[in-house]
Amino acid sequence: MSESDQDLFPSLKASRPPGAYAFIHWNATAVAMHVHCECGQMTHIDVDFCYHLKCVKCGRVYECDPHIRLHKLSFEPRNSWPTES
């Protein structure tokens, strides 16, 4: 990754979340998100890949952190993906 790419993705330089976590690798995948801006605007998007977002109301630009926290469950849902290779 070049230095200019690192400027576009500052969270890649940040430390990972504490505890269990996952890292999103976009692989020709679509995402549907409800985006909540600091200004109060909520927007729904359906896109292929999503690295940066711009609020349609106030114009703030956000980076999508590829790290997501994992929360331990006390049960196993039927649709759990195995973490083994």
C-alpha positions as a printed NumPy array, in Angstrom:
array([[  0.   ,   0.   ,   0.   ],
       [  1.439,   3.377,  -0.984],
       [  1.685,   6.359,   1.374],
       [ -1.134,   8.105,  -0.503],
       [ -3.339,   5.028,   0.042],
       [ -2.502,   5.136,   3.757],
       [ -3.71 ,   8.748,   3.855],
       [ -7.042,   7.611,   2.389],
       [ -7.401,   4.754,   4.897],
       [ -6.211,   6.061,   8.295],
       [ -7.928,   3.287,  10.275],
       [ -5.612,   0.715,   8.689],
       [ -2.833,   2.307,  10.738],
       [ -4.956,   2.355,  13.909],
       [ -4.867,  -0.429,  16.441],
       [ -7.385,  -3.222,  16.216],
       [-10.409,  -3.236,  18.549],
       [ -9.925,  -4.888,  21.945],
       [-11.061,  -8.485,  22.281],
       [-12.458, -10.544,  19.424],
       [-12.703,  -8.81 ,  16.061],
       [-12.925,  -9.422,  12.319],
       [-11.454,  -7.529,   9.369],
       [-13.629,  -6.963,   6.307],
       [-11.98 ,  -7.912,   3.002],
       [-14.154,  -6.665,   0.132],
       [-14.253,  -9.385,  -2.483],
       [-16.69 ,  -8.302,  -5.192],
       [-19.399,  -8.057,  -2.542],
       [-22.357,  -5.773,  -2.129],
       [-23.173,  -4.131,   1.179],
       [-26.414,  -2.673,   2.511],
       [-25.969,  -0.172,   5.353],
       [-27.953,   2.273,   7.398],
       [-25.574,   5.196,   7.821],
       [-26.052,   7.533,  10.803],
       [-24.187,  10.86 ,  10.59 ],
       [-23.256,  13.114,  13.522],
       [-25.663,  15.727,  12.102],
       [-28.613,  13.341,  12.621],
       [-29.077,  12.324,   8.977],
       [-29.81 ,   8.624,   8.41 ],
       [-29.327,   7.226,   4.915],
       [-29.643,   3.71 ,   3.512],
       [-27.165,   2.617,   0.85 ],
       [-26.773,  -0.512,  -1.288],
       [-23.381,  -0.5  ,  -3.023],
       [-20.531,  -2.707,  -4.177],
       [-17.614,  -2.033,  -1.841],
       [-17.692,   0.89 ,   0.575],
       [-14.526,   2.559,   1.777],
       [-15.708,   6.153,   2.25 ],
       [-19.092,   7.787,   2.822],
       [-20.298,  11.361,   2.344],
       [-23.357,  12.633,   4.225],
       [-26.032,  13.869,   1.831],
       [-27.164,  16.499,   4.359],
       [-24.029,  18.114,   5.827],
       [-21.282,  16.864,   3.485],
       [-19.117,  15.238,   6.186],
       [-16.894,  12.502,   4.766],
       [-16.238,   9.316,   6.733],
       [-13.927,   6.356,   6.318],
       [-15.476,   2.917,   6.848],
       [-13.313,   1.108,   9.378],
       [-12.726,  -2.42 ,   8.089],
       [-12.539,  -3.756,  11.675],
       [-15.76 ,  -4.996,  13.241],
       [-16.22 ,  -6.086,  16.841],
       [-17.379,  -9.617,  17.533],
       [-19.773, -10.215,  20.431],
       [-19.741, -13.595,  22.208],
       [-23.087, -15.404,  22.225],
       [-24.391, -17.844,  24.815],
       [-25.905, -20.032,  22.063],
       [-25.018, -21.128,  18.538],
       [-27.322, -19.835,  15.778],
       [-28.137, -22.233,  12.939],
       [-26.395, -20.026,  10.372],
       [-22.978, -19.669,  12.076],
       [-19.992, -19.669,   9.722],
       [-17.054, -21.825,  10.825],
       [-13.792, -19.996,  11.499],
       [-11.67 , -22.946,  10.365],
       [ -9.856, -23.   ,   7.029]])
